[in-house]
Amino acid sequence: MFEYILLRGINEKEEEALELSEKIKDIESFVNIIPFNGEGIYKKPSAITINTFKDALLRQKISVTQRYE
């Protein structure tokens, strides 16, 4: 299992999901997406952005779970 914390403006783009899928494609595992929910300089991505990231992984045949608040 890989846990991946999504940060608005840092690592939430579809291209980054594709890059992640390329790196782990040969490893039998899944990705647990964790939208950032703390305080400070980092922010939580929008629901649309989270779903776009998740869908990009799923299209690459990567199993995905998402942590909800």
Secondary structure, DSSP 8 states (H G I E B T S, - for coil): -EEEEE-TTTS-SHHHHHHHHHHHTTSS-EEEEEE----SS-----HHHHHHHHHHHHHTT-EEEE---
